[in-house]
Amino acid sequence: MGENAPSVRPGDDPTLYGSATLEPVEAVETRTFQTFRLTYTVGRIGLDDTGAIRISFRSITDAGRAQSTDPGGPNYVSAVTDGEAKITLRCGPEGPRPWAYCVTAQVNGGYLKEGETITLTFGDMSRGSPGMLMQTFAEHSYEFRVATDVQATGNFLPLSEQFVVPVVAGPAHRWAAVMPTLRRPGEPFHLGLKSEDRNGNPTQQAKGRVRLEPSLPVTGLDLEFDYAPGDRSMVFEGLSVAAPGTLRIKVFVDDALVAEAGPLVVEAGDHAGFWGDLHGQTGETIGVNTIESYFDFARNKAFLDVSAHQGNDFQINLPFWARLNELTAEWNEPGRFTVFPGYEWSGNTAVGGDHNVYFATEGRTIARCSHAILEDRSDLMTDANTLTDLYDKLRGEDCVIYAHVGGRYANIFYDHDPKLETAVEMHSAWGTFEWILTDGFPLGRRVGVVCNSDGHKGRPGASYPGASRFGAYGGLTCFLTDRNDRASIMEAQRRRHHYGTTGCRLFMDVTATLPDGSVVFERNPAADPDAARAEARTAIMGDIVRVAGGEVTLAVRIEAHAGIERVELRDGAAPLEVIRTYGEEDLGNRIRVLWAGAEYRGRGRDTLWTGRARFAGASIDRFETVNHWNKEQMLEQRGGESVSFKGVTTGNFMGFDAWLTATDGSVLTVETNRGTLERPLAGIGLDPIVMDAGGLDRRLSVQRLPEARLARSLSFERTLTLKADGDTPIWIAVTTEDGFQAWSSPIYLFR
């Protein structure tokens, strides 16, 4: 682990600083209340007046924040000593990354001698507190990191004893069944099955008799079996479908329908679709759990085809960089599970901002933005302090780069190398950021769309935001290529043959039919005039095409896990058309209310929404939430005609559907902290009514939908006219009924 630790100390003998114990240390379930007692025994040189002990917790946790002011409230911490000094407690963000949140027990008005003790009770229930609330995500080792400042110098030195409590998944809440979305006839695929607790953790507390009902015959698939996994999931390898078609598999447990896998489109073609989440961190940097468990989760719990680890570079020390490279080579399994070595270049936005680096081979040099919290300075000469420096360091390397939006965001106006930077990350657990693509169109950028989790909770490919500052479910990318290995996935990235989603796995095909004489380039000719090229009659998403004429025919096909609410056809940043699976004549008494957007592009982009929707003169017969990822944030029906909500958006959207029994004159009023929208229900139709709320694409909207579930398949063709000069970037954005989105990489057309 790379961390910011003091290199000075009173001495090297650990008995100088004292010792500690923690009880209990048995496993606890996520989101339960617990009580822990930590006892510190003073060491040989005592604990001086204004000296202190400090218990630090990882900044990524969404456990309840310790507090010492309300004995009857959650997370109350008390402190007592058997010495003659007074103990003062402080709770707050005092520690260095990644140990940001701290409980500091300071000695005042005296001192403590060797052998005297300080006892802290976390979740002290003696005065009415329910206890200490545990985090929403499973973790092998929830840490109580104990340090001392025995001589009141301000330097806190970790004790030799450190304490961990395993946090495990709770009872089964939902089932998930996962397949890929595109294979050729006879080509192998896998089916993953798991049960998750309320917070999205695969749980061992699930069992039952499973029965599968596939829509097509599947070779190698057992249709009945007992669900009793040894490690929270089951994976069925080597399956195949012989004939073309669309496969969906219904999953019954003890005769109850609990999930459906698919769609998997089986058709002949040049490529299959391989799903990846290439961006996440672990406990060796700012996240939790180990790099070993990270790759196990990606392959065997999220059922991914492609993965990578992306730690903040200024926290990756040399031993971890070496270990990471060992493990990517070990986990890489050509044909089944492709793993790339890499890291997140985490430069400040002023000098380029966050960018993800992926190498095709192990053993490459890490070029960090800085050594901000690394004490080993032996490789300082390898740093790349600006994005321009990074490009200079990586030219000639077999690698690709993504522009990324996280805490810092990528500044695409600072610099760009078309040969290295192949994509922008449009969605992650941090939110949704269409602007990272659309800002680049006027600059002539030709990049693809990827989505990843940027998860910090050790759950790549199934990254729930929990109750922390993350506001969205993590994204996924589907790579379109002939094989699942490093060379093929790398080529797919360089040709932008991929699309991204906000976490669902839907099938998307976007193909342009070209007039005779059109040319498709394998690389960006603006950066490489000698790029390989070939005459072609068709182009797929991500292609750069010189068109012999002024028109192309675009064909789009979507097969989704849920109903398709809309497909937006776009020319760069300009919308061309909204295509739906329903029309005005299909609308019913279902009203959708959504709130969306962000404050601005930086760290403080989170937008808090509070409000109430009231259907005056109507009654709510049925109510469903949309993108309500944090179940502890209020979004609930109140009585027969209103809904109350309090939640956060970070560029994404959330809201609800209400099925109504309405009368003439019924009125919807949505009052929020961002403004009020009021409309007669009779005036709400096919197109959303939008209230602008300032900020960055921040808005409140209402629309009417059909009462029945929407169609899950959609195909259409359009003839498109190209601009006379410059690129015509054609791409689509899909929104499903249950709130997921997907974006194709643009086809870059020019004359």
C-alpha positions in Angstrom: 0.0 0.0 0.0 1.2 3.5 -0.9 0.4 5.9 1.8 1.4 9.2 3.5 3.2 8.1 6.7 5.7 10.1 8.8 9.3 8.9 8.5 10.3 10.3 11.9 9.5 8.6 15.3 10.7 8.7 18.9 12.3 5.2 18.5 12.0 1.9 16.8 11.0 -0.2 19.9 7.2 -0.8 19.6 6.9 -1.1 23.4 7.5 2.7 23.5 4.1 3.4 22.0 1.9 0.9 23.8 -0.5 -1.7 22.6 -4.2 -2.2 21.9 -6.9 -4.8 21.8 -10.3 -4.9 20.0 -13.3 -7.0 20.7 -15.2 -8.6 19.2 -13.5 -9.4 15.8 -16.0 -11.9 14.5 -17.7 -11.4 11.1 -20.7 -9.0 11.0 -23.3 -8.5 8.3 -23.5 -5.4 6.1 -25.8 -2.6 7.3 -26.2 -3.9 10.8 -25.6 -2.1 14.1 -22.7 -3.4 16.2 -20.6 -2.5 19.3 -16.8 -2.7 19.5 -14.5 -2.0 22.4 -10.9 -0.9 21.7 -8.6 -0.7 24.7 -5.2 1.0 24.4 -2.6 0.3 27.0 0.1 3.0 27.5 3.6 2.1 26.6 7.0 2.5 28.2 7.4 6.3 27.7 3.9 7.2 28.7 1.3 9.4 27.0 2.0 13.1 27.5 -0.5 16.0 28.1 -2.2 16.8 24.7 -0.8 13.6 23.3 -3.4 11.3 21.8 -4.4 8.0 20.2 -6.2 8.0 16.9 -8.4 5.3 15.3 -8.7 5.9 11.5 -11.1 4.5 9.0 -10.9 4.3 5.2 -12.4 7.3 3.5 -14.2 5.0 1.0 -16.4 3.5 3.7 -20.1 4.3 3.9 -20.4 3.0 7.5 -21.9 5.3 10.0 -19.7 8.2 10.9 -18.5 8.0 14.5 -19.8 10.8 16.7 -19.3 11.7 20.4 -22.0 14.3 21.0 -25.3 12.4 20.9 -25.3 9.4 23.3 -28.7 8.3 22.0 -27.9 8.6 18.3 -26.3 6.1 15.9 -22.5 5.6 15.9 -22.0 7.1 19.4 -18.4 6.7 20.6 -17.4 7.0 24.3 -14.0 7.1 26.0 -12.8 6.4 29.5 -9.4 6.0 31.2 -8.2 4.4 34.4 -5.6 7.1 34.7 -5.9 10.6 36.2 -6.1 12.6 32.9 -9.2 13.8 31.1 -9.9 12.3 27.6 -11.4 14.6 24.9 -12.8 13.0 21.8 -12.8 14.4 18.3 -14.5 12.8 15.3 -13.9 14.0 11.8 -11.7 14.1 8.7 -8.3 14.5 10.1 -6.2 11.8 8.6 -4.1 11.5 5.4 -5.4 9.6 2.3 -6.7 6.9 2.5 -7.4 7.1 6.2 -9.5 10.2 6.2 -12.1 9.8 8.9 -10.7 9.6 12.4 -11.6 9.3 16.1 -9.0 11.1 18.2 -8.8 10.5 21.9 -6.7 13.3 23.3 -5.2 13.6 26.8 -5.9 16.9 28.6 -5.1 18.2 32.0 -2.7 15.4 33.0 -0.8 12.5 31.5 -1.0 8.7 31.5 1.7 6.3 32.7 2.8 3.0 31.4 0.2 0.3 31.9 -2.8 2.8 32.2 -5.5 2.4 29.6 -8.0 4.3 27.4 -11.1 2.4 26.4 -13.2 3.5 23.4 -16.6 2.0 22.8 -17.7 2.3 19.2 -21.5 2.0 19.1 -21.9 2.5 22.9 -25.5 1.5 23.6 -25.5 2.3 27.3 -27.3 5.6 26.8 -29.7 4.7 24.0 -27.6 4.5 20.9 -28.6 1.6 18.5 -24.9 1.0 17.9 -22.4 1.6 15.1 -23.8 1.2 11.6 -21.7 -1.0 9.4 -21.1 -0.3 5.7 -23.2 -1.5 2.8 -20.5 -3.6 1.1 -18.7 -6.8 2.0 -15.1 -6.5 3.0 -12.6 -9.1 4.1 -11.1 -6.7 6.6 -12.9 -3.6 7.9 -10.0 -1.9 9.6 -9.6 -0.1 12.9 -6.2 1.6 12.3 -4.7 2.6 15.6 -1.9 5.2 15.9 -0.4 7.1 18.8 1.2 10.5 19.3 2.8 9.8 22.6 4.9 12.9 22.8 2.3 15.4 21.5 4.3 16.3 18.4 1.4 15.9 15.9 2.9 12.8 14.3 0.7 9.7 14.7 2.6 6.4 14.4 0.7 3.2 13.7 0.9 0.5 16.4 2.2 -2.9 15.5 -1.2 -4.3 16.3 -3.9 -3.4 13.7 -7.5 -4.8 13.8 -9.8 -6.1 11.2 -13.4 -7.2 11.3 -14.8 -9.2 8.3 -18.0 -7.6 6.9 -20.1 -10.2 5.1 -23.2 -10.1 2.9 -26.7 -10.3 4.5 -29.7 -12.4 3.6 -30.7 -13.0 -0.1 -32.7 -10.2 -1.6 -32.6 -10.6 -5.4 -31.2 -13.0 -8.0 -29.2 -12.2 -11.0 -28.5 -14.3 -14.1 -25.9 -13.0 -16.6 -24.9 -13.9 -20.2 -23.0 -12.1 -22.9 -25.1 -10.4 -25.6 -23.5 -11.5 -28.9 -22.1 -14.8 -30.1 -21.8 -16.7 -33.4 -23.6 -20.1 -33.8 -21.6 -22.7 -31.9 -19.4 -20.2 -30.2 -19.0 -20.8 -26.5 -20.4 -18.6 -23.8 -20.9 -18.7 -20.0 -23.9 -18.2 -17.8 -23.5 -16.7 -14.3 -26.0 -17.1 -11.5 -25.9 -15.4 -8.0 -28.1 -14.1 -5.3 -27.4 -10.6 -3.8 -28.3 -9.1 -0.5 -30.2 -5.8 -0.3 -27.0 -3.8 -0.9 -25.8 -5.8 -4.0 -23.3 -8.1 -2.3 -23.3 -11.8 -3.5 -24.4 -13.8 -0.5 -23.9 -17.3 0.8 -27.3 -17.1 2.4 -29.2 -18.4 -0.6 -30.2 -21.9 -1.7 -32.9 -23.7 -3.6 -33.8 -25.9 -6.5 -33.1 -24.1 -9.7 -35.0 -24.7 -13.0 -34.0 -22.9 -16.2 -36.2 -22.3 -19.2 -34.2 -21.2 -22.2 -36.0 -19.7 -25.3 -33.5 -21.6 -27.6 -31.8 -25.0 -27.1 -28.5 -24.6 -25.3 -25.8 -27.2 -25.6 -24.2 -28.1 -22.3 -26.8 -26.5 -20.1 -28.3 -28.4 -17.1 -31.9 -27.3 -16.8 -32.3 -28.3 -13.2 -29.8 -28.3 -10.3 -29.5 -27.3 -6.6 -28.1 -23.8 -5.9 -25.4 -24.3 -3.3 -22.3 -22.5 -4.4 -19.1 -22.7 -2.4 -18.3 -19.0 -2.9 -21.5 -16.9 -3.5 -22.0 -17.7 -7.2 -22.2 -20.3 -9.9 -20.7 -20.1 -13.4 -21.6 -22.5 -16.2 -18.9 -22.6 -18.9 -18.7 -23.9 -22.4 -22.3 -23.4 -23.4 -23.3 -22.8 -27.0 -26.3 -22.3 -29.3 -26.2 -24.0 -32.7 -28.7 -21.9 -34.7 -29.3 -18.1 -35.0 -31.8 -16.5 -32.7 -32.2 -14.5 -29.5 -31.7 -16.4 -26.3 -33.3 -15.5 -23.0 -33.2 -17.8 -20.0 -35.8 -17.7 -17.3 -34.6 -18.7 -13.8 -36.9 -20.3 -11.3 -35.9 -21.1 -7.8 -38.2 -23.4 -5.9 -40.7 -22.8 -8.7 -40.7 -19.0 -8.4 -39.5 -16.9 -11.3 -36.6 -14.9 -9.8 -34.6 -13.7 -12.8 -34.0 -13.7 -16.5 -30.6 -13.9 -18.3 -30.2 -12.3 -21.7 -30.7 -11.3 -24.3 -28.0 -13.2 -26.1 -28.2 -12.6 -29.9 -26.7 -15.6 -31.8 -25.9 -14.7 -35.4 -23.1 -15.2 -38.0 -20.7 -12.2 -38.3 -17.2 -10.9 -38.0 -17.3 -10.3 -34.3 -18.8 -11.3 -30.9 -19.4 -9.0 -27.9 -17.2 -9.2 -24.8 -18.2 -7.3 -21.7 -15.7 -5.5 -19.5 -15.3 -3.1 -16.6 -11.7 -1.8 -16.9 -11.6 0.7 -14.0 -11.6 0.1 -10.3 -9.5 0.3 -7.2 -8.7 -1.9 -4.2 -7.4 -1.6 -0.7 -3.8 -1.3 -1.9 -4.8 2.3 -3.0 -8.0 4.1 -2.1 -10.5 1.3 -2.2 -11.2 -1.9 -0.2 -10.3 -5.6 -0.4 -7.3 -7.0 -2.2 -6.3 -7.1 -5.8 -6.7 -10.9 -5.8 -10.3 -10.7 -4.6 -10.9 -7.9 -7.2 -10.1 -10.1 -10.2 -12.0 -13.1 -8.7 -15.1 -10.9 -8.3 -14.7 -9.6 -11.9 -14.5 -13.1 -13.4 -16.6 -15.2 -11.1 -19.1 -12.8 -9.4 -19.8 -10.2 -12.1 -19.2 -12.7 -14.9 -17.1 -10.3 -17.0 -15.0 -11.1 -20.1 -12.5 -8.3 -19.7 -11.0 -6.5 -16.6 -8.3 -4.2 -15.4 -7.2 -2.5 -12.2 -6.7 1.3 -12.2 -5.2 2.6 -9.0 -4.3 6.3 -8.5 -0.7 6.5 -9.7 0.5 8.7 -6.8 -0.4 5.9 -4.4 1.0 2.9 -6.4 4.3 2.1 -4.8 6.9 -0.1 -6.6 6.1 -3.4 -4.7 2.4 -3.1 -5.6 3.1 -2.2 -9.2 5.2 -5.4 -9.4 2.5 -7.4 -7.7 -0.2 -6.0 -9.9 1.8 -7.0 -13.0 2.2 -10.5 -11.6 -1.5 -10.9 -11.1 -2.6 -9.5 -14.4 -0.4 -12.1 -16.1 -1.7 -14.8 -13.8 -5.4 -14.0 -14.3 -5.2 -13.3 -18.0 -6.9 -16.3 -19.7 -7.0 -15.8 -23.5 -10.4 -16.9 -24.9 -12.2 -16.5 -21.6 -10.9 -13.6 -19.4 -8.7 -10.8 -20.7 -6.9 -8.8 -18.1 -4.8 -5.7 -18.8 -2.1 -4.2 -16.6 -2.4 -0.4 -16.1 -3.1 2.5 -13.8 -4.9 5.8 -13.5 -2.7 8.8 -14.3 -4.2 11.2 -11.7 -2.9 14.6 -12.7 -4.8 17.7 -11.7 -7.4 19.0 -14.1 -5.3 22.1 -14.8 -2.6 19.9 -16.5 -4.9 17.3 -18.2 -6.9 15.6 -15.5 -7.6 11.9 -14.9 -6.7 9.5 -17.7 -6.6 5.7 -17.6 -3.6 3.8 -19.1 -3.8 0.2 -20.3 -0.8 -1.8 -21.4 -0.9 -4.8 -23.7 2.0 -6.5 -21.7 3.4 -6.6 -18.2 6.6 -5.1 -17.1 6.1 -1.5 -18.4 7.3 1.5 -16.5 4.6 3.5 -14.5 4.8 7.2 -15.4 3.0 8.8 -12.5 1.6 12.4 -12.3 3.6 12.7 -9.1 4.9 10.9 -6.0 2.4 12.8 -3.8 2.1 10.2 -1.0 5.0 7.9 -1.8 8.1 8.0 0.4 10.2 6.0 -2.0 11.7 8.5 -4.4 14.0 6.2 -6.3 12.0 6.3 -9.5 11.1 10.0 -9.4 12.7 10.5 -12.8 9.9 8.5 -14.4 7.1 10.9 -13.5 5.0 12.6 -16.1 3.7 15.7 -14.4 1.4 16.9 -17.2 -0.7 15.1 -19.8 1.7 16.2 -22.5 4.5 14.6 -20.5 2.5 11.4 -20.2 2.0 11.3 -24.0 5.7 11.8 -24.5 6.5 9.0 -22.1 4.0 6.5 -23.7 4.8 7.1 -27.4 6.1 3.8 -28.7 4.4 1.8 -26.0 1.7 -0.8 -26.8 -1.0 0.9 -24.8 -4.3 2.9 -25.0 -5.6 5.8 -22.9 -9.1 6.8 -21.8 -10.1 10.3 -20.7 -11.9 9.8 -17.3 -14.2 11.8 -15.1 -13.9 11.0 -11.4 -13.1 13.3 -8.5 -10.8 15.1 -10.9 -12.1 15.3 -14.4 -10.1 15.0 -17.7 -9.5 18.3 -19.4 -9.9 17.4 -23.0 -9.0 21.0 -24.0 -5.5 20.7 -22.6 -4.0 18.2 -25.0 -4.9 15.1 -27.0 -2.9 12.4 -28.8 -5.2 10.6 -31.3 -2.8 7.6 -31.5 -2.9 7.0 -27.7 -6.2 8.4 -26.4 -8.9 6.2 -28.0 -11.9 6.8 -25.8 -13.7 8.9 -23.2 -15.4 7.3 -20.1 -19.0 8.6 -20.3 -20.4 6.9 -17.2 -19.1 5.5 -13.9 -20.2 5.3 -10.3 -19.4 9.0 -10.2 -22.3 9.7 -12.6 -23.0 10.3 -16.3 -21.0 12.7 -18.4 -22.1 13.0 -22.0 -20.2 16.3 -22.2 -16.8 14.5 -22.1 -17.7 13.3 -25.6 -19.7 16.2 -27.0 -17.2 18.8 -26.0 -14.7 17.1 -28.3 -16.7 17.2 -31.5 -15.9 20.9 -32.3 -12.3 20.1 -31.6 -12.3 17.3 -34.3 -11.8 14.6 -31.8 -12.5 11.0 -33.0 -12.8 8.9 -29.8 -15.1 6.1 -28.7 -17.4 5.7 -25.8 -16.6 3.5 -22.8 -18.3 3.1 -19.4 -16.8 1.6 -16.3 -17.5 1.5 -12.6 -14.5 3.3 -11.2 -15.6 1.3 -8.2 -13.8 1.5 -4.9 -15.7 -1.3 -3.1 -14.1 -4.3 -4.7 -17.0 -5.2 -6.9 -15.9 -4.6 -10.6 -18.7 -5.3 -13.0 -21.5 -5.1 -10.4 -20.6 -1.9 -8.6 -23.5 -0.6 -6.5 -22.9 3.0 -5.2 -23.9 2.2 -1.6 -24.6 5.1 0.8 -21.5 7.2 0.1 -20.8 10.0 -2.3 -21.1 7.8 -5.4 -24.4 8.4 -7.1 -24.8 5.8 -9.7 -24.4 2.1 -10.5 -21.2 1.4 -12.3 -20.9 1.1 -16.0 -19.9 -1.6 -18.5 -18.4 -1.6 -21.9 -19.1 -4.1 -24.7 -16.1 -4.7 -27.0 -16.9 -5.9 -30.6 -14.2 -8.2 -31.9 -13.5 -11.7 -33.1 -11.7 -13.1 -30.1 -11.4 -12.4 -26.4 -7.7 -11.9 -26.0 -5.4 -8.9 -25.4 -4.5 -8.3 -29.1 -8.2 -8.4 -30.2 -9.5 -6.2 -27.4 -6.7 -3.8 -28.0 -7.6 -3.6 -31.6 -11.2 -3.0 -30.8 -10.2 -0.1 -28.6 -8.0 1.4 -31.2 -10.8 1.2 -33.8 -13.5 2.3 -31.2 -15.5 -0.8 -31.8 -17.4 -0.7 -28.5 -20.3 0.8 -26.7 -21.0 1.6 -23.1 -23.9 1.2 -20.7 -24.8 2.3 -17.2 -24.5 -1.3 -16.0 -27.0 -3.3 -18.1 -26.0 -5.7 -20.8 -28.1 -5.0 -23.9 -27.4 -5.9 -27.5 -26.7 -3.0 -29.8 -25.9 -3.0 -33.5 -25.3 0.3 -35.4 -24.3 -0.2 -39.0 -24.0 2.3 -41.9 -24.4 1.1 -45.5 -22.0 3.1 -47.7 -22.1 4.0 -51.4 -19.5 2.5 -53.7 -16.0 4.0 -53.3 -16.2 4.7 -49.6 -13.1 4.1 -47.5 -12.9 2.9 -43.9 -9.6 3.8 -42.0 -8.1 1.4 -39.4 -6.6 4.4 -37.6 -7.4 8.1 -37.5 -6.0 9.6 -40.8 -5.8 13.0 -39.2 -3.0 11.7 -36.9 -1.6 9.0 -39.2 -1.8 9.9 -42.9 -0.4 6.5 -43.8 -3.1 4.6 -41.8 -4.3 1.4 -43.4 -7.6 1.7 -45.3 -9.9 -0.3 -47.4 -12.9 0.3 -49.6 -16.0 -0.9 -47.8 -19.8 -1.0 -48.3 -20.5 -1.0 -44.5 -19.2 0.6 -41.4 -19.9 -0.1 -37.7 -19.7 2.0 -34.6 -16.4 3.7 -34.1 -15.3 3.5 -37.7 -13.8 6.6 -39.5 -15.1 6.7 -43.0 -14.5 8.8 -46.1 -17.9 8.6 -47.9 -18.1 8.7 -51.6 -21.2 10.8 -51.7 -23.4 12.8 -49.5 -25.7 10.1 -47.9 -25.5 6.9 -45.9 -28.2 4.5 -44.7 -28.0 3.8 -41.0 -29.5 0.5 -39.6 -30.0 0.2 -35.8 -31.0 -2.9 -33.8 -31.5 -3.0 -30.0 -32.3 -6.1 -27.9 -32.7 -5.2 -24.3 -33.2 -6.8 -20.9 -36.1 -4.4 -20.2 -38.5 -2.3 -22.3 -36.9 0.3 -24.5 -38.2 3.8 -23.6 -36.3 5.7 -26.3 -33.5 5.8 -28.8 -32.0 9.2 -29.6 -30.2 9.4 -32.9 -27.6 12.1 -32.8 -25.3 14.0 -35.2 -22.5 15.1 -32.8 -24.1 17.1 -30.1 -27.2 17.7 -32.2 -30.3 15.5 -31.7 -31.7 14.3 -35.0 -34.7 12.1 -33.9 -36.2 10.3 -31.0 -37.4 6.8 -31.8 -39.7 5.0 -29.4 -41.3 1.6 -29.2 -44.7 3.2 -28.7 -46.8 6.1 -30.0 -49.3 8.7 -28.8 -52.1 6.2 -29.2 -50.4 3.7 -26.8 -50.2 6.1 -23.8 -52.0 5.3 -20.6 -52.2 6.5 -17.0 -48.6 6.0 -16.2 -46.8 9.2 -15.3 -43.0 9.3 -15.1 -41.3 12.0 -13.0 -37.5 12.3 -13.2 -34.8 14.6 -11.8 -31.3 14.8 -13.3 -28.1 16.6 -13.7 -25.1 17.9 -11.8 -23.9 21.1 -10.1 -20.8 21.5 -12.2 -18.0 19.3 -13.6 -15.7 19.0 -10.6 -15.7 17.2 -7.3 -18.7 19.0 -5.9 -20.9 18.0 -8.8 -23.4 16.2 -6.6 -26.9 17.8 -6.7 -29.2 17.2 -3.8 -32.9 17.0 -4.7 -35.7 17.2 -2.1 -39.3 17.5 -2.9 -42.8 16.2 -3.1 -45.0 15.2 -6.1 -48.8 15.5 -5.6 -51.4 14.2 -8.0 -54.4 16.3 -7.0 -57.7 14.7 -8.1 -56.0 11.4 -8.8 -55.0 8.3 -6.8 -51.8 6.2 -7.1 -52.7 2.6 -7.9 -49.1 1.5 -8.3 -45.7 3.0 -7.7 -42.2 2.0 -8.9 -38.8 3.8 -8.4 -36.3 4.4 -11.2 -32.6 4.4 -10.4 -33.2 4.5 -6.7 -29.7 3.0 -5.9 -29.3 4.3 -2.4 -32.3 2.7 -0.6 -31.6 4.8 2.5 -32.5 8.0 0.6 -36.2 8.7 0.7 -38.2 8.0 -2.4 -41.6 6.6 -1.3 -45.3 6.9 -1.8 -47.1 8.9 0.9 -50.8 8.2 1.1 -52.9 7.8 -2.0 -51.8 10.8 -4.0 -48.3 11.9 -3.2 -44.6 10.9 -3.4 -41.8 12.3 -1.2 -38.2 12.2 -2.2 -34.7 13.2 -1.2 -31.8 12.0 -3.3 -28.6 12.9 -5.2 -27.9 13.0 -8.9 -24.4 13.4 -10.4 -25.2 13.8 -14.0 -27.4 10.8 -14.1 -31.2 10.7 -13.4 -33.6 9.1 -10.9 -37.3 9.3 -10.2 -40.5 7.2 -10.3 -43.4 5.9 -12.3 -47.0 6.2 -10.9 -49.9 4.4 -12.4 -53.0 6.5 -11.7 -56.7 6.6 -11.5 -57.4 10.2 -12.5 -60.5 12.4 -12.8 -61.1 15.4 -15.1 -59.2 18.3 -13.8 -56.4 16.2 -12.1 -53.2 18.2 -11.6 -49.6 17.1 -11.0 -47.5 19.5 -8.8 -43.8 18.7 -8.2 -42.3 21.0 -5.6 -38.5 20.7 -5.2 -35.6 22.7 -3.7 -34.7 23.5 -7.4 -38.1 24.8 -8.4 -41.7 23.8 -9.0 -43.4 22.2 -12.0 -47.2 22.1 -12.3 -49.3 20.7 -15.1 -52.8 19.3 -15.6 -52.5 15.5 -16.1 -54.4 15.9 -19.3 -51.6 18.1 -20.7 -48.9 15.5 -20.1 -48.2 13.5 -23.2 -45.6 11.7 -25.3 -42.8 14.3 -25.1 -41.3 15.2 -21.7 -42.2 18.5 -20.1 -39.0 19.9 -18.7 -38.2 22.4 -16.0 -34.6 23.7 -16.3 -32.9 23.8 -12.9 -29.6 25.5 -13.8 -26.3 23.8 -13.1 -25.0 21.3 -15.6 -27.9 19.9 -17.5 -29.9 19.9 -14.3 -33.6 19.4 -14.9 -37.0 18.1 -13.7 -39.2 16.3 -16.2 -42.6 14.6 -16.4 -44.0 12.5 -19.3 -46.7 9.9 -19.9 -46.0 6.3 -20.7 -48.1 3.3 -21.8 -49.5 1.3 -18.9 -48.1 -2.0 -20.1 -44.4 -2.9 -20.2 -42.6 -1.6 -23.3 -41.2 -3.7 -26.1 -37.7 -5.0 -25.5 -36.7 -5.1 -29.2 -36.4 -2.2 -31.7 -35.0 -2.0 -35.2 -35.1 1.0 -37.6 -33.3 2.4 -40.7 -32.7 6.1 -41.6 -31.0 7.8 -44.5 -28.7 10.5 -43.3 -27.1 13.4 -45.1 -23.5 14.3 -44.4 -22.2 17.8 -43.7 -20.4 19.4 -46.6 -17.3 20.0 -44.4 -15.8 18.3 -41.4 -17.1 15.2 -39.6 -20.6 14.0 -39.3 -20.4 11.9 -36.1 -23.4 9.6 -36.0 -24.2 7.8 -32.7 -27.2 6.7 -30.6 -28.2 6.9 -26.9 -30.6 4.3 -25.6 -32.8 4.6 -22.5 -34.6 1.6 -21.1 -37.8 1.5 -19.1 -36.0 0.7 -15.9 -33.6 3.6 -16.1 -30.5 2.2 -17.7 -28.8 3.9 -20.6 -26.4 2.9 -23.4 -24.3 4.9 -25.9 -22.7 3.7 -29.2 -19.3 5.0 -30.2 -19.8 7.4 -33.1 -19.3 6.5 -36.7 -17.1 9.4 -37.9 -18.3 10.2 -41.5 -16.7 12.7 -43.8 -16.6 13.5 -47.5 
